[in-house]
Amino acid sequence: MKIRNPRTGLYDYELIEDTSKTIKQKGQDSRMAQKQWSGLGVKKRVAVLRNWMKTLKEFQNEIIDQLSIDTARKKIAAIEMDGIIGLLQGWCYRAPQLLSSPEQRKSATVSTVMVQQQWIPYEVVGVISPWNFPLLLALIDVVPALLAGSSVLLKPSEVTPRFMDGLEKSIQAVPELASVLKLVRGGADAGKSVVENVDAICFTGSVPTGKKIGAVCAERFIPAFLELGGKDPAIVLEDADIDIATDAVLRSAAGATGQACQSLERIYVAETIFDEFVKKITQKAAVVTLTINPEKGQMGPLIFDKQAKKIDDQIDDAIAKGAEVLTGGKVENINGGLWCRPTVLINVTHDMKVMTEETFGPVIPIMSFTTEQEAITLVNDSIYGLSASVFSKDIDNAVNISSQIEAGAISINDGSLTNKVFDAEKNSFKESGINASRMGDAGFLRFFRKKALLIQTEPPATMMGFEENQE
């Protein structure tokens, strides 16, 4: 596959795809190795992953350089690497605590039976990860699965595949890890082969693709942990600090060029402060600079050219239906790269794609509301339920409103906190995902099936207990 460079628009990298036969063999090899890996016990698995942490640091400059080409952003590439080191440290600390041997206990329903629980990891877990944060969103599922005792087939996105070269070197430097963590290269066909050769799937990506994967997993009767799209809203109440709200909304909506599922993509502002909010966020958006010179600026180009077309389509649709553009307003081709400046829109309605479809770009449509109940109704008028934000100086009221929002995580007086706070369990609502959370302890425990050993300590009941003629 020829791979596009998002900064230049040139197809300057070649990805050699794994065949279905190769992927099947990788699945079989990792399945064979899983028994020994699981048998090591969690403390020895922790030791292996700590060793991997050292090799990741040895190859981190190479991986960061490759990520910087993949995504056309240097600082965020370094942040991704730091995030993975922190993720490894966190799970290496927490996993042994969660797997401490439970004591045998007496059944609460049958007093003569002792209960002993065993946790059995899935043998092979498949991870299919997206292009927007290629390293972080690949390993966020891989690390806990490995510590649980599973083998992993990891297929990163074919849109941003360069970083796999450095990542592969770090894996191969740890032989115990290389036997149970296999990288798969390719596009949709490779992803399909992964699903066909594993016992559980973790997928992060679009709703349509997630539904297809979920259907195949249902046919195979294996679990699918799906983290899908979002159309995250923010409610800005009339008592909100407008400087805080505009700073947070702009950073969430335009940070990483808006290419994050938890980016704020629709903003609802109390009508009493609407004009002031719009004025301030427009002023702040207008001075955001592009990283046309890679050493300067805050916002890089769009990574995926197909996404650029979708952003233009949404903006054009909004303008055609009466929206007003205050900043930005179109995707620009600069030196072959596709760039979109922060785009503030007003006079928007829920009849527009920009208010109902996932954008995945730095577009900030703003509506006013009269009552808090109206704001809640507008926020919940969506097929998505990933996360949201509420801004208010009255924390009790913000919490009350948050409890009525149909979404899995609500940031109060900030935006997109789920990209930093990994220890708070949350579930996606509606079409934004399904099954156990990747956050909090559930992010580890989901890779186990629970087995119960029921030990009878007295003579068992006999058939005489079914005698009808009993007095």
N, C-alpha and C positions, 0 to 999 in steps of 0.2 A: 504494500500500500504506500502511495506517495502522501506524505504528511505536510500540511501547510504550516508555515511559520507565521504566527499571528502579527508579528511586527512588520514583516516585509511583504507578506502575501505570497511568498515564494514557496514552492513545494521542494524543500531542501533536505528531507529526511525520508529514509525508506524503512518501513516496518515489515519485517518478514513474518507473515501470519503462521500461526500453528495450525496444522490440519486437524480434522476431527480425530484421526487416528492417533496423532501425537498427544492430543488433549486426553483422549481415553487412556493412553499409556501413562500419562502423568497422574491421572486419577488413580489408576491401579497401583502405581509405585508409591504414591502417598498413602494409599489405603494399607498397603503392606507395612509401611513404616509406622503407621499410627499406633499399632498395638504396643510397640516398644516405647514410643513417645508417651503414650498414656500411662504405661507402666512405670515410667520414671518417677512419677509423683510430682506434685506441684512445686516443691522446693527445688528439685533438680531442673524442672522446666524454667523456673525463674532464673536459675543460674545460667542456663543457655541463652535466655533472652537478655540477660544483663551483658553477656558476652557479645551478643548481637548489637546491643546499644553502643559498645565500644567500637565495633567495626563500622556502624553507621556514622559515628563521629569521624572515623578515619576517612570515610568516603564522602563526608557531608559537603565539602566544597564542590566535588564533582556533581553530586546530586542536585545541589542548589543551582549550579550553572545550567544543568540540563532543565530543571524546572523553570528557570528564568527564560529559557528559550520557549519551552512548552507554553507558558502562560504570559510571556512578555512583561513580567513584573519581578523585580529583584527582591525588594523588601519582604513582600508576602511570601516569596519562596523561602527566604530565611526563617520567617515566622512559622511556616509549615514544618520545617525541619526541627525547630525548637519545640513545636507542639508535639511532634512524634517522640522526641526524647522525654518530654514531660508525661506523655501517655504511657510510655514504657515504664517509667519510674512509678507512676501511679498504680498501674495494674500489677506490677511486680510486688508492690507493697500490699495491695488490697486482696489479690487472688488467694494467697495462703490463708488470710483471715476468713474468707468466705468458704474455704474448703477444709476448715478445721474439722476433725473427725467428730461427728455427732455421737453422743452416748446412746446406748440402747435404752429404750423407754417402754413403760407399760402402756398398752393400748387403753385409751379412755373409754372404749366401747366394749371390749372383751378383756376382762381383768386378768385372764390367764395367758394372754398373748403378749409377748415382747415384740416391739417394732424396731427394726434397724433400717435406716435409709442408706441407699447407695446412689451416687450421682454418676451417670454413664454419659460420657461425651459423645456427640455425633462423630462418626469416624472421619468423614471428609466434609468440610464446609466450603462452599463456593462463595467468593466475594467478587461482585461486579461493581466497579466504582466509576465515578463520573470524571469529567474533564475540568471542572472549575477549580477544585483543590486536589490535584492528582495524587499527591503523596498522603496528605492527611486523611482524605476520605477513602483511601485504599486501606491504610493500616489501622484506622479507628475500629474496624471490625476484625482485622487479622489478628491483632495482638491479644485481645481477650479470648478469641477462639483457640489460639495456640496454647495459651496458659490453661485453658480448660482441658486440654489433652487432645484436641482435634488436629487433623491435618488440614491444610488450606490450599485450594486452588484460587489464585488471585488473577482476575483479568481487569486491568485498568483500561480506561477509555483509549480507543485508537486515535482520538483527537489530540491527546497530549501524552505520547508514549515514550518520549526521549528519556525521562527520568528513570525508566525501568533498567537502563543500561548500568547506571551507578548502583541502583538498588539491588540488582542481580549480583553484582560483585560483593556487596556487603553480606548477602545471604550465603553465597558460596564460600565465604571466608569462615563460616560456622557450619561444619559438616552435619552436626546433629540437627540444625535448623533446615539445611538445604534438602534433607530427606523428606521433610513434612511441609515445607512451604514452596510451592511451585508457581512460577509466573506463567501466565498464558497471554500470548500476544495475538491481537486480531480484533475484528469488529463483531457485528451481530451474529455471524455464524459461529464464531469462537465462543461468544456468550451462550449461545444455544447449547453448544457441546459441553460447556461447564455445567449448565443446569442438568444435563442428562447424566453426569458422572459424579454427582455429589449427593449428600444426604440432607443438606440444608443449604439455603441460599440467603445471603445478605446482598441486597441490591439498593443502590442509591442512584436516582435518576428521575426521568420523566414519568408522569402518570400513565401515558399510553404504553410505554415499554414495561413499566412495573406491572400493569394489568396482564400483559402477555406472559411475563415470567410467572406471575401468580397463578395463572391458569395452567401452565405446564407443571408447576409444582403441585397443584391440586390433583392433576392427572397422575403424577408420580407418588402422591401421598407423602410429600416431604414439606417441612415448614419453609415459609418464605418470610423473611424479615425485610419489609419494604419501607424505605425512606424516600418519599416521592416529592412532588413539587409543592410550591406554596404561592400564595398571593397575600403576603403578610400585611395586615392593616395596622395603622396607628390611630389612636383616639387622643386628641389634644384638647383637654378640658379648659374652660375659660379661666381657671385659676392656675394654669400651668406656667412655669417659668419659660418664656418664649425663647430666650437664648439657649437654654438647655435643650428644649424640644427641637429647635431648628438645627442645632449642632448634631444631635443624635440622629434625627431623621436623615439629614444629608449624608452623614457618615455611613449609616446603614444602607441607604439607597444607592449611594455612589461608590462606597468603598468596594474594592475588588471589581470596579466598573459595574456594580450591581449584579455580578454573576455569582450569586449565592442564593440558596433556596430560602434562607431566612432574611433576605433583604426586605426592607419595607417598600412596598409597591403601591400602596394606596393610603392616602392620608385624609383623615376626617378631623376638621378643626371647628371648634365652637364659633358660631357666627360673630360673637362679640369681639373676638380677637383675630378673626380670619384675615383681615386686611394687613394687620401688623405682622402676623405669622408669614403670610405670603411675601410681603416686602422683605423681611429679614432673610428668609430662606433663599429668595431670588438673589439678593445681594451676595450671600455666602456661596451659592452655586456658581455665580458668574466669575468668581476669582479662583475656582478650582483649576489647576493647570494639568495639562496632558504630559505624559512622559515621552514625548516625541524624541527628546534627548533622554536616553535611558537613565542618565545620572540625575535628572531633575524632574520635578513634577509629582503629582499625587495619584494620577489615574491613568492606567494603561489602556491599550486597545482591547477591543472585543476579541476573545479567543477563537470563537467558532463562527465562521462566515455565515452559516445557515441561521444562527441566532440573530445576526445583524439584520437579515432580511425580515425576521419576525418583528424586531423592534421598529424598523421603519414602517412596517405594515400597521402596527398598533398606533403609532403616532399619526400616520396619514388618516387612518380611520377616525381617530379622535378629532382631528382638525376638520375633516369632512362633516362631522356631526356637531360642530360648534365649539370645540375646545380652543383655548387661546394658549399659545406658546410664549412663555416669558423668558426662558433661557434654552439654549441648545435647539433641539427640534429635528435633528436628522443625523444619520450616520454619514461620516465623512471618510473618504479614502485619502489617506495621507501617506505618501511613500509606500503604497501597497498595503498598509495596515488599515483596519476598519475601526474608526474612533467615534464615540458618541459622548458629547459633553453632557454634564448633568442637565436634564430636561425637565423644567418645571411647567406643569400644565394646570390651568384653571378652567372653569366652566365645563367640568367633566361630569358624566353621569354613568350609571350602571348599564346604559345601552351601548357603551363603548367597550371595545376589546381591552383597552388599557386598564379598565377597572374590573374586568372579570377573568381575563386570561393571564397566565404567568408570563411576565415580561423577560426577566433575567437580563436586565440592563438598567442603566442609571436614569430611569424615568420616574418622575415624582408627580403624580396626579393628585390634586388637592380639592376636596369638597368641603363645604360648610354644613353644619348641622345646628338645629335649634335646641333640641332636648337631648339629654343623655340616652333616653330610650331610643330615640331616632338613630343616634350614633351606633348603639349596640345592634339595632336591626340592620343597618347598612353593613356593619362589619361581618355579621353572620350571613349575609346574602352572598354566599360563595360556596363553590364545591370544595374549596380548600380549607384546611384547619391545622396548619403547621404551627405557627406561632403568631404573636402580635405584640403591640406595645400600648401602654396607657401613660399619659403624662398629666400629673396633677400634684399640687402641693399637699393635698389631703390624701394621705396614704390609705386611710381606711376606706375612703370612697373609691380610690383607684383599685383596691383589692376587691371591693364589692362589684365594680364594673367588670374586672378581670374574670370574676367567677361566672359571669354571664356570657363570656366570649367563648365561642366554640373552636378552641384551639388548644394545642398541647402545652404550650409554654408562653407566658406573658411576661415581657420585660416592663418594669415600671420605672419611669423616668430615665429610660435608656432604650436602645434598640438592639436587636440581634444578640442578646446576651447568651443565647444557646451556643454560639460559636466559641465561647470562652468557658462557660460553666458546664463541665462534663459530668459532675457528680450529682446532678439533680435529675431524677428519673422523670421522663415525660413521654406520653404517647401521642402520636399524630391523630388528629380527628379527620373525619370525612375521607376524601380521596388523597389526602397528603401522606397516607401510609397505613400500615397494619402490622400487628403483632408486637412482641416485646420491645421495649425501648433499648436503644444502644447507649443511653445515658444511665448513670447511676449503677448500682449493683446488678440490675437486670441486664446490663450490657455484657456481663460475664455469665450470669446464671442461665441465660437463654440457650446456651450451647450444651445444656445437659438435659437428659431425660431422667426422671426420678424413678428408682426401683425400690420397692419395699420388701424387706425380708420379714415375714410374719412367723414368729417362733412360738409354737404352742408349748407351754410349760406343764400342762396337765394332760391326762389321757383325753384323746379326742372324743367328740360325741359319736354315738353309734346309730345304726339304723333304727334301733328301738325307740329312739326319740321321735320317730314319725308314726308310731303306733296310734291309730285312731281311737281305739278303745282304752282310753286312759281316764283315770279318775283323779 
